Structure formats: structure tokens, C-alpha cells
Amino acid sequence: MNEITLGLLALLPITLSAVLLLGLQWSAKRAMPVVLASTALMALLAWDMSAVRVGASILQGLVITVSVLWIVFGAIFLLNTLKYTGAIDVIRQGFTNISPDRRVQAIIIAWCFGTFIEGASGFGTPAAIAAPLLVAIGFPALAAVLIGMMIQSTPVSFGAVGTPIVIGVNKGLDGQAISQTLQAQGWQWEQFIQLITSEVAIIHGIIGSFMPVLMAVMLTRFFGSNKSWREGLQILPFALFAGVSFTIPYVFTGIVLGPEFPSLIGGLVSLAVVVTAAKNGFLMPKTTWDFPPKASWDKGWLGNLEIKADDITSQKAMNWVTAWVPYLVVALLLVISRVFPTIKEFTTSLTLSFDNILGETGVSASISPLYLPGGLLLIGALVAVIIQSKKVSKGEVLFKAFNDSSKTLLSAGFVLMFTIPMVRLFINSGVNGADIVSMPIAGAQLFANMFGEAFPLISPTIGALGAFIAGSNTVSNMMFSQFQFEAALSLQLSPALIIAAQAVGAAAGNMIAIHNVVAASATVGLMGQEGATLRKTVIPTIYYVAFAGILVWLGVYVFDVGGPLVGTN
């Protein structure tokens, strides 16, 4: 089988997903079983994977599905708890007091608060937290999911305390072999990783500064009465201010401190600066934008998560700080459980492991319920009940929240039990009887051969495709970093810059990652509209990978960005 045929076959799961979800507008519930079956057949027939390894990969995917659903359940459960304690009404009123403008609210909740949560947690948690919170303050469910998914871009490369770089790039490269070559040039491995980190931060900093602007114009174009891009641009000064309030400390932290803290510090600084600016009317638009009356909303905008007046406990005495305490507790727990080794060791001590599934397959999976954000979100819900529920039985609040959350989870579980096993099968295809590279590498090699010296333009797209399938920047980096490194050497380009392009593209690809869309949609009860979401999130994704490719191309061929290993073969 030649490389072109192999590459085209490898891209079949991606192509089929796009055709069914975007072209034929199938729901993920209908499309993903077909994609999984097609991927399994291709693995068995074209890649000659053993039936045991195919089965092990599917079971591995099901274990990971439980982990994702645990996060989704935690996010929904916390929101439903706040609904029954009355805190959501207080939060809603608080945002209205800052600004009634929905564009401003989206920027503060998604961009400022969401980037901080991404820095602490990753795992799609920002969308799972931001989307239901946006619905709770009056956003259509589809708009909330769209904005929630757009968070999955700039902060993601340094999400979960730098995991995509610290684990994804580090484990995706042949560190031992590369270190030897680096030492011959007077470089250390740590310096090389730091160079990649700095270049990732700079590329993201340039492109990401405009993401709040794009959030605003996406809202007004797709969810406004006038379907206007211009109404989104009316907030341009404030949106750009919000963008750089995050990206300036983000880039500085990445260059000076490394990959663990840029999103954390950038999110925290932007939250303080942007909220203060909004309260004082700094750079605020002259007009206030809102959604059309709810009675005129398209049915496709609506989920089944609603905050009704009779659901809310009367809590006139509750202040905004008390209402926000559960989310602040979650954010704090996310940080300390990932930064402090002793706490991290404790939260990961309760781990259910499945090693060598179905025998000596080398396919393993595990679940750490306390370390995963789902467990921490449940702790936040318990805190909410303790400090907020004064006029209603704490047991009644928990029972109602649990009942509502369980119902919402069922449809998401069905979709994800096909989506994530397909991802694992795709990734695990490198061990096969045909002695050929894995499906992701075969697809990437096809792109490299097609583009040749223009490879820097397409390098971020390869990272994005990896994230589209895997739903993870970290996994995409693990799959493709070594490939990007080898491609850079063969073209005598800077390996550090090309790997940085991979990491940036993989971050942007999270905006179109199917199982992230499904998970975020589940938190607002919006199932069956995955294609509608993807048709919108593909716009900021194209913006991101296109401009990343242009910046990398300029870096290589105009600004002559170098570094270690350039010209080494």
C-alpha cells in the first residue's frame, strides 16, 4: 500500500465525521456509531490490527468515557445545586450589575474566568463550567456551548498546569536521542523545551488577543435579531483590552516561568482587570446588546437546562461573594491539587486502574475520581449546600440536584461511548500486523508530502486534526511531536518552532473536538445539535490555524527564526 492510499484511508474517520455531522447534519448520536464501526473495520482489514487489540482499545475508550462523564456530571450537579440554593439568581443579578450587555458577560465568564479554569484543570472543564453558567444568566444553550468551546483555544496549550507541554511534548519526543544532539550543540533538553514554550506563548499571544472580539461577533452574527457582524465589532476596544489583559501576562509568564502557569496567571490577571474596567465603564460600548425575546428563539438554540423562578430558593440575604464561593473553592482545589505534590499524591491515591486490557495488549486505562475535576466540582456543591442552603433542607437540595443531573447525563453517555472508543482505536493503530505507521502518523505524512517547503503553513492544521479526533491537546502533541520534529529536520527548519506550531494548532483543534462538543452540550441539555455547533466553531478554528501557519511561515522564511538542531539530519 503506497503512502497516498494509506494517508487517505487514515483520514477516513475524520472525513466521515465531517460529512455526517457537518454535511448531512446528522446528530452525533446517529453519526458516531457509524464512524466507530468504520474505524474498527479499517483497523482490522487495512491495518491488520488484532481483534483483541481492537477490543482492548474500545474498552479503554469506555473507561475514559466514564472519566469524561464524571466531569460533566460534576459541572451539572454544581449548577443544579446552586439553582436550588438560589445562588444562581444572585450570580445572574451580579453580572447584570457589572453590565447588562451579553457581549461583555460572555467575555468575562468565558474568556476571563474560563481561561483561569483551563489553566488549573484542562480536560474540557472550562466549557463544562462556563456553558451552564451562561445558560443560567439567560444565554441560549447553543450560544453558551459555542462560547464555551471557544475558550478551548489560547489557554489550552498551558492548560492543566502545563500538561500539553510538560507531558504531551515531552513524552511525544524521543528525548534521549534528541538530548545527545542538543548537547553536541551546547544545549540542554530543558532549554529546548523552554524555547518551544516561549514560541508557543508568543504565537498564542498574537492570535489569542483577538479571540474576545471573535466571541462578540459570533454572538451577534448567529444569535442577534439583526444577524450582524458589525454589532459585535461595536465592542472592539473593550474586547481587545480583555484580550491583551490575558495575553500580556500569559506571554510574559510563559517566557520567564515556563509552561505551568501562563494560563493560570493570565486568567487571574484578566479577571481582576477586566471586571474592574467593566464596572467603571472603561472602553464600554455606547450601545447595550441583548438576545432577541426568548419567544422568538429558534428551537435549535434551546436545551433542557432551565432556571425557573419557582426553582429558586428565596435568599435575599445572600451576597455575591457567598454565591460565588463554591466556584472559587473549585478553582482553588484545582490549583492546589495540581501544583502541590503532596496534595496531588493524595488525590491520585484513589485510582482504579485497568492494565493490559484483554491480556498482554499494552492497552491500559485508569480513573482517579478525586483528581479529576468531577470530584472537585462535587466538593464545591457540598460547600454550596453548607453555606447557602438555610431555608430549605440540605438533603432536599442535594436530592433534587442529583435527580436533575442524572437525567441530563444519559444522552451524553450514549454518544460518548461510541466517540471516545473510536479515538482510542485511531491512536492505538500503530501496533498492527501490517507493520505500518498508526493512522494519525499516516495522515500527517500525507500532508507533509503534499506541501513540501510550505509545510510551516500546514503544521498547525496537523495538530488541530489530532485534537479534533482525540479531543486533547496533550494527546495530539504526543501523537505528532516526533513527526513534526522529523519533518522540520528534513526541511532544515527550526524544530522548536515547528513543534510550537503543532502545540498551537492542537490547542485550536479543541474547539472542534467532537467529544468536547458533546460533553459541553450535555451540561446544558443540548443534544442532537453537535453539527450546528461544529459549523460555527470551525470558523474560529480556521482563523486560529491559518494565522498560526502564517506566523510560523513568516518566522521561518522572513525572520529567519533559528535555534538548535536547524540543518541537522
Phi, psi and omega in degrees: 000125182282169187295326181294312179298317180298316179296319179295320177296319182296329181276358183302314179301321179293314181297315181295319177300315181295317181296313184289316185279318184266315183284303182273353177057038173289154171284156178298329179300328180268324188281318191291328172300323178293317180295318178298314180298319180294319179294319179296317178297318179295320179297319181287318188269312184274321182266350179056040172288148178288150179299327180294316180291324175299313179297319179296321179295321178294317178294321175301317178298324179292323176296316178295326177302318178300319179298315180295316180295329177297319178294314180300314180299317180300318181294317180292318183297318178297315181296316179295325176298315179294331176297314185280340174276344182094359184294327181298323179297322179292318178297316179301313181295325179297317178292325177296323179293324175294309177193133175281353182287122183294331178294319179293317179300318180297318181295317182292312184288311186280304187288310185281302181290320183294322179293325176295315179297322177297317179299326181278324194238311189070212176057023181074008184299320181303316179294321181294332178271315186289319185300308179294330178293321177295319177298320182297333180262009170114009178278146169299147184302318181295321177295321180296318179293317178303309181294321177299321179289330181290341173296332186283063182215263187306313184283350193291325181300334178243024179287164180050048179055046173082014185305317180302331177269308185299320179258308187300305181287315181303314182278342180276347179255152175279082188301321183296312181292318182293322181301322180297317179292321179299315181298326178294338179258007177084020180247154173252157180303317182298323177293322179296314179295322179293324176297316177301314180302314181298318182289324174299313182298319182292315179298311178300319183299321179290310185286318186291338180300337183262000182296320176299326175298315181295323176302314182296315182288330176294321178298309186289329181286318187261343185229012179262160178298325185264357181049051190248131169289324186298323180297330175289324181287345178297340181259014185309310182301314181292319181295318177295321177299317178295322180298309183284338175297332175271312191287329180295307176294331179296310180294316180300315180295319179298320181287320188270317189255342181105193192277350188284329194240357183303313182289324177299307183290318178300316180295318181294316179296314182296323179298313180294315185289313186289319178298316178299317180296317181295319179298328182263007176073017184289122178060018181287148180292156180286334180254154176252124183257139177219165175290159174296168178306141186302329181297337182263002181294142174297142180300330180291347179279343194264138169251186180259012174269113179228145175250101182267154183301321183281355175278341193263130176288137177290116182226065184298332184278348184287128177266174186294324180296315179299320180297325183273347185309315180302319178292323178294322176297316178300313180300316180296316179296322178298318181292307186291332180284349180245339182265322185265116186305321182295316179293319179299318180297321179294313184290336178266357181293330176268088183231130176262113186252145175233097184264141179047062180302131181063032177110202183280064182264343185074008180258119184227164177203161179206160177229129176241088189298330179280327181282322179297148182303335180303315180295321180289327176293324177294322175299318176301321178294320178295320176299318180301315181296319184293316188264344187250331186272097182248331184254357180229147179303131178299321178297322179294319178299312181296319181296313181295318180296318179296317181298312180296318184292322180296320180296318182295331188284336190298312183292324178296321180300321181296317181292314185291335180288350172256325185290308186290320173302324176299319179300312182295323177297317178300313183288322185279005186286356181291339175263107187207164181282343181278352180056049178236163182293164180294164180303314179300317181292321179299318178294319180294320179297325177299316178297315182299317180293326181289324190260337176055235183292344175275011183307323179304330179293328187258349183305315178296329180295323177299315177299320180294320179296322177298318179288327177303317180281311188278337184070024186206127173297317182301312182293319177300317178296321178294323181289319196245352184299315180294321177299314180297322178298311181295321178297319179297316179298316183294331180263003181057046176252171178288112179300323181298317181291320180292321176293324175299320177298320176302312183295321179293314179297321179295326176295314180296327181296341177296337179292339180242011179294123189300312185286339172291320177298315180298315182296314179296320179298323181297327183292341178245009179069031182251086180251149181092356181248023183299320179297319179297321177294314183296324179296337178268315182291342177294336180294305177294333178293315177298316176305313186293309185288327179295312181289327175297316178299318179296316180297319179292318178300316178297320179299321183283309192259344180251311183265358173054048178294127183246234185118184182290154172077357179296128180082003179271137178228000000 
